Amino acid sequence: MNIEEMKSKLLNLSKGSIITEFSEESDKISDWFTIPSYDLNRILSGSLFKTVQAKNHLALVGEETTGKSSIAALIAKDCQNKGYIPIIIDCEGNWSANNAEFCKRWGLDINNMLFIKSIWIEDISLEMARIAENKMENMVIIIDSLGAMDSKKVLADALDKNDIKADQGQLAKRIKRLLKIIVSLVKFNNSILLTCGHIYSDPNSFSEKLYGGNYFKLSSDIILRLFKYPIYENPSAQTKKDKGKVVGNEIIAFTQKNRIAPEKQEAKINIEYTKGFDKLAGIIDLCLNIGFITRSGAWYTCETLKIKSQGVKNLKEDILASDYHPLLEKIEEYLKTTGYSSVNKDLELNLSEEPISNEEPVEKEPVEKEPVEKEPVEKETSSKKTVKSTSKKRPGRPKKKES
């Protein structure tokens, strides 16, 4: 039976069968969205010029003020430029507060976006079900944040003091149902989902976990873990006092999961309060690693751009003042041919699971052991006993790379 006969038989058996063959026209994902951070783009998509595709779920996770909302806003801006409508599930109220000042700061058109302003998962699920039922397309759905959602049960408990019942996992189940509605909408209606999530420490396993349950991790095509470090006025100073005030944040991004490009990669993002995103953050370090920029003492040489500068700061200024696109094209070609990844070994060990072997176990023949006479051991008179530590180490933050 060939494919045509199989399709014809299935269509005759049931009306509106969802089984179909692959079509390059209908199933092709053509829309890529980009933000101005080349190093971040590299670890997300394997390209300096692309960030994330439509029909994907990107999870932005980390502690508070690590740039999750800012990255989501920049992606939404490019989506909006390509004709997509942002739908913001604003559980924390940041996006719509103060006349949507946050959205304006990142260049979003507030007249061409929708807000769902509620923390109650029952209200959010209802609105998303209506959107899914009408099969709306070309949307960028942003959940900010998953951890701020709650059930209306807390209201009922607060009103009825004499009948307070435990949640018993009902909120987690409702979050799972909501994500299933949105993910199915995104996958089959040419849209994209950006979810901001939080990390919490689990005292039982001495590890970090994502809020939102296992389905949050399973449904995500990319999980981007974010760590934050302050940027000072004088970063080379020895004491904190001499470093001056904080002028921005350096964010280390780590792909905990990635279905698009090699995972367990690390990138650098610099966000300064007055200048915004630094496009070239991490690119100089990348070029030093792959040999496109060489260093001799305090002097840096880039043969591609014919630049020789003293110190990283001067090198960066000289690159920005020149036409640096030939260097970016050279890096892009290098990424295509080598699949370069900057793996953080410490985080990889903490976040990876034990490998499962596919080889069948080999039965070993029993070997008879000769009896060994044990020598008498004198008992120690000391009352102290040696106890082996069974505690596990917590996953460490990635060390900040010094240029």
N, C-alpha and C positions, 0 to 999 in steps of 0.2 A: 504494500500500500504506500503510495507516494504522498507528499505533503498536501497536494490539492484534494485528493480523495479523502484524506483524513479530515481536512477543514470542512469539506462538503458534508461529510457524515455527521460531524459535531454540530454544524449549523442546523441540520435537519432535525437533530435530536432535541435541541433547546434553542429557544429564541434569544437572540442577542448574546451569543457565546462570547466570552472574554478571551478565548484562545485565538491567537493570531500568529502569523509568522513575522520575522523581523523585517522592517522596512527602513531603508536608509533615510527616506524622506520624513516619515512620521516619528521614528525613534531616535533620530540624530539630535544630540545636544549641542546646539550651536552657540549658546550664550555663555560667555565668560565674563566675570566681573573682576575689576581690578582696583586696588588701593595703592597709594604712593609709598610703598615700602618694599623695595626689591628683595631684600633678604627674607622677609616674611613670605612673600610670594613664592620664593624658591622652595621653602619647606612645605608649603601647602599644596602647590601644583607641580613642582619640578621645573618651573619656568619663572624668570624674573618679571615677566610681563602679564602674568595671569594669576588671579588669587583663588577663586572658587567658581564652580560651574552651577548652572541651574539644575534642578532636580536633585539637590544635595542638602544634607543636614549638617551644618557646622556648629559644633558645641564649643563655646568660649568659656573656659572654666578657670577659676583662680580665687584668690582672696579679694577683699574689697579694694577698690581704686587701683586695679591692675590694668585698666584700659579695655575691659570687655565691651562696654557700651560704646566707646569711641570707635573701636574696630568695626563693630556692627553698624554704626552710623555711616562710616566711610563706605562700607560695602553697599549699604542701602542707597547712598547718594549715587553710586555708579549704576545701580539697578534702576533708579529713578530716571537717570539720563538715557537708559536703554528702553524706557517705556513700561517698566514694572511699577506697580503701586505698593508702597510700604504699608503694611498693617502692623501696628505696634501694640502688643499686649503689654501695657504699661502697668505692671503690678507695683512698682516702686514709685511711680509718679514723677520720675525724672524727665521723661521725654516731653510730657505735656505741661510741666510746671513752668511758671513765669512766662506765659505766652510762648511756650515751646522754644525757649532760648537755647536749650541744648541742641535741638535740631538745626536751628539757624546757624549756630556756631560751626557745624560741620557741613554747611551748604545745602541742607535738605529744603525742598519746597514744601512748607507746611500746608499749603492749600491743595496739595496733591498727595495726601496720605490720610490714613484712617487710624484712630486710636480706640482701643478697648481698655477703658480705665476702670479696672476692678481687680481685687485680689481674690475674689471668690471663684473657685474653679467651676462651680455649677454654672455661673453666668458666662464664663469664658468658653466652656465646652458647648453651651447652647449657640453662641454666636459663631463659633468655628464650624459646628455641624450645619448651620444654615448656609455658610459659605461653601462647604463641601457638597451639600445637596444641590446647590445651583451650579456646581462645576466651574467656578470662577478660575481664571488663569492669569499668568503673568503677575504674580505677587511675590513680594519679599516679606515673609512673616518673621517678626522678631519677638521673642519671649524674653522679657527683662523684669524680673528674673524668675526662674523656676522655684527658687527657695522662698520667694515672697508670697507664693500662692497658699491659700488655705481653704478650708471647707466652712460652709455656713453653720456647720455643727457647733463651732466655737461660740457663735451667737446664741444658739439655743441653750448651750450649756451655761452661758453667762446669765441668761434670763431665768433659767430654772436651776437655782442653786441646790435644790434638794435631789436633783436627778442628773448628776454629772457622770457621763459614761466615757470609757476609754475609746480612743480612735480605732484600735485594733487593725491598723494598716489600711483603713478605708481611703485615706487621702492619697497614699502611694498608688492604690489601685485606680483612683480617679485620674491621677497624673498620667498613669500609663495609658488609660483610655483616651485622654486628651491628645497625647503625643501620637497615638496610633491614627487618630482622625487627621491631625495636621500632616504627619509624615506621608500618609496615603494621598492626601491632597497635593503635597509638594511633588511627589514622585510621578504622579500620573496627570498633573495639570500644569506642567512647565512653570514651577515656582521654586522658591528656595526658602529654607528655614534656618534662622540664626537663633540659637538658644544660649542665653547667659546663665551659667550655673555656678554654684559655690562648692568649695572644698571644705570638708570637716574632718577632724581627727577622730579615728575610732579607737577608744581606749582598750577595747578587747583584743584587737589584732595589731595594735601599735602601727597603724598605717593610715593613709589618707583615703577618703572615699568621696565620690561625687553624690551630691544631693539629687534625688530624683529617681532612684531605683535602678535596677539592672537594664530596664528597657531604654532608659536615657542613653546608656552606653552602647547598647546593641543597635539602636536606631541611628546613631550618629555616624556619618561617613568620615568625619574628621573630628577628633577631640584635641583642641589646642589648649595646652596648660600654660598659664601665664604667671611669671614671677616679677616682682617690682623692686627696683633699686633707685635711690634718689640721684639726681644730677645736680651737682653743686656749681657755684660760680667759678671757683678755682679748684677743679678736681684733683690737681697734682699736689696741692698743699698737704702737709703732714698731719696737722691737727684739724679736728672738726670745726673749731672756731675760725681757723684761717681759710677753710674751704668756702666760707660765706653762706649765703642763703640758698635754699633749694630752688632751682629754676626749671625743673622738669623731672621726668621719670625715664629711666632706662628699663625696658621690659625685656626679659628673656622669655622667648616663646619656644615651647617644646611640643612636638606632635606626639601625643600619647597614643593616638590611633589615626591611621590615614589609609583610606581605600584608593586614593588617587595617585599618591607619590610614596616613596619609601618613608616609613614612619621612624620614630625615635630620632628626629632631627631637631636641631637647635638654631634659632635665629635671634638677632638683636633688633629691638625697636626702640627708637628714641622719640619721646614726645615732650617738646619744650612748651612751656605755658604761652610764650609770645610768638613762637615760630611754627608750632604744630608738629606734624610728622616729619621726621628726617628721612628723606628718600634713600640716602646712601648709608644709613646706619647698618653696620655689619659687613658692608661690601669691601671695605679696606682690609678687614680681617680675613675675609674670604679670599681676596686676591693675594694676600701674603701666604695663605695656606696652599694655594694652587700655583704659585710662582708668577702671577701676572704683575705683581709688585714685589720688588726686592728691597731689602734693608741692609744698610751698612752703617752701624753706629746709630746716629740720630738722623741719617739721611735716607730718604725713600725715593726709589726710582720706578717710574712706570713707563716702559718703552713704548707701549701702545699709544699713549697720549703725549710722549716726548716731554715728560714732566720729571723734574728732580727737585725735591723739597726737603727742608729741614724740619723735622717734627711732624706728628700726625695732624695737628691742627692746621699747619700751613699746607700740607699735602691735600687735606680735604678741601680747603679754600681754593687751591689751584685746580683741583678736579672739577669743582662746581663752576669755576670761571671759564672752563674750557668746554668743548663739545665732547662729553664723556660717553656718548652713545656707542662709538666703536669699541670701547672697553666692555660695555654691557653686552653688546652683540657677541664679543669674544667669549665672555662668561657663559652666555646662553648656549653657544655652540659646544662649549666644554661640558655643560650640564647634560646636553642631549647625548653626547658620545660616551660620557663616563658614569652618569647617574650619581654624581657627587652627593654625599650626605655628610653633615657634621654631627656625628653621633655622640650624645652625652652618655658615657658609659655608666656613670653613677646612677642617673635616672633610669637608664635602660635596665639595670639590675634590679632596681626597686619596683619597677612597674611591669616587668615581663614575667610571664608564668614559666613554670618548669617545662622544658621540652618533652614532648611525648614521642617515644620511639615507635616506628612502624614495623620494626624487625620482630619476627617471632622469637620468643625465648627459646634458647637451646638447652635441652635437658643435659645435665652433666651426670656422668656416672658416679655413683657413690664411692668414695675413697675411704678405706678402712684406716682409722687413725690408731697409732700405737699408744697404749696407755703411758701417760707421763706421770712420774712420781712428783708430787708437790712437796716442796721444802716447807718446813714449818716456819710460819711468819710470826714474829713477836708483835703482840698488840701494843699500840701506842698508848702511853699513859695520859697523853694530853686529852682534855675534854673537848677540844675544838675539832669540828668536822668541816671538811672542805665540801662546799656546795657549788655545783656548776650552775652558771647563770643561764637561764633559758629565755631571757628577755630579747625581743627583737628590736632592731634599730629602726627608727622612723625614717621615712624617705627624706633625704636631704635636699635642700635647695641647690640648684646648679651654681657653681662658683662663678662670680662675675669675672669675665675675661678682661685683663688689662692690655691695652694696646701697646 
